[in-house]
């Protein structure tokens, strides 16, 4: 703890530590080769390969979406009080993407699945159980939350059914 406090003081009082060299502060050009028409929020659990499957099965080859992959995907949008850090992080990412890629303001895809991130919501008493129907319903709640924050954006939701190759379009 003492080392941690000393480090914070050193950072607060030493200008050299707080200032990045100029070669580290330059930003790359944000001009993509293609123009995105939307944003896709999905879970990055590597066991499910959701982004790869989404691109192959949902997104036409001639369309480009800005992928926003986070563990848990859109779950936090349905549970902002239970997952406030994740909720604020994801909203900030979406705001940033919409500001960086104005052409993406037309659509947000949200991809739900039988996600292990629900285990974060199972702590507490009484212990909650989430059925597949609950998880599908949460996708609709997440979409409603996005509509409140991005009223001019069309939200589309897909649910990856367990043990099946395809997605179900929810809305």
N, C-alpha and C positions, 0 to 999 in steps of 0.2 A: 504494500500500500504506500509506503514511504517513497519508493522509487517512482510509482505512478504519479504521486503528487508533485515530486520534483520535476518529472518530465512535463507535466502540464504547465508548471511555472516557467520552465525553460522555453517552451513553445510560446507562451503568452508574452514573455519579455524579450525574446530574441527575434529581431526582424528577419535575420538571415534564414532561420528555420521556417518561418511562415511564408516566405516568398519563394515561389517556384522559379527556376531558371527559365528564360524566355523560350528556349527550344521546347520546353514541356508545356507551355501555355498556348501554343498555336493550335488552332483547330483545323481539321481537314474539311475540305469542301463537302457539303451535304447534297450535292447534285447527283442523284442516282441515274443509272442508265435508263431505267424505266420510271414511269410515274405511278405511284401507288394509288389505288382507288379506295383503299380502306385499311383497317387495322384488324389483326387477328390476335385475340387473347386466348392462350392455351396453357396447359400444364406442361412443364418441362421434364417430368419424370422420364428418365431415359428408358425405363422398361416398357413404356407405351408407344413411343415414337409418334406422338400426336401431331407434331408439325409436319412430319414427313407424310403421314396418312392424310392430313387435312389438305396439303398441297396436291396430293395424288387424287383424292376422291371428291373434294368440295370445290376447290379453287380452279377455275378454268386456266389452261396453260397460258393464255394471253393476258391474264390479269395478275397484278402484283399487289400483295398486301404487306404492310409493315408488321412483322411478327413481334409480339410482345409475349415472351414466354417466361412464366414464373411458376415456381412450385405451388401447386394448388390451383393454378389458373384463375378462373373467375369466382371461385368459392368465396373469397373475402368480400366480394361485392354483395353477396347475400347475407353476410354476417359482419357488418361493419363494427358493431359494438363488441363482438367477440374477437375479432381480428383487426384491431384499429391500425396497427403498423402496416400490415399487408395491404389493407384497404387504401390507406393514404399513399403508400408506395405505388400501387397499381394505378390509382387515379392520376398521380403525378406523371407516370410514364405515358398514360394515354393523352394527357394534356400536352406533354412535350411532343409526342408524335404528331398530334393534330396541328400543333404550332409549327413544327418543322416541315411537315408534308401537308400543305393546305388541300391538295387534291384528295387526301385520304379522309376528309371530313364527311364524306357521304355514307360510309358504312363501317360498322364494327361487327366483326364475327366473334362470337364467344363459343368456345368448345368445352363442353363438360364431359366428364366420364366418371367411372367408379373409382374416384381418387382416394389415395391413402391419406391425403392431407386432412380429411375429415377427422382423423384421429386426434388432431389438435383441438377439435371442438368437443371431444368426448370427455375431457377432464371436467371435474366438478361433480356436483351431486344434484339431482340424480343423473346417472350416466346416460347419455343420449345414444340412441341407435339411429343410423341413417339408412333407410331403404333406398333402392334404386328410384322409387317414385319420389322420395324426398329430394334426391340429388337432381332429378329432372326438374322438379318444382323450383329448386334453388337456382337453376339456370334462368327461369322466368323472373325470379326475384332479382337476380343480377342484371337482367336486361332492363327491368323497370328502374333500377338504380342508375344505370347508364343513361336512360331516357331523361331522368331528372337532371343529370349533369350535362348532357350533350343533347339537348332537345331537338336539334336539327339533323341529327344523325340517325340513320336507319340501323337498328341492331338486329342481327340474325343469330340464332342459336342452334347449335347442333350438339347432339349427345352421342358419344361413342358407347354403343352397347357392349357389355362384356361378352367375351367368347363369340363375337360376330365380327366379320370383316368391315362392316359399314357403319355409317352414322345415321341417326334419325334426326331430321330437321324438326325442331321444336316450334319455331316461329320464324 
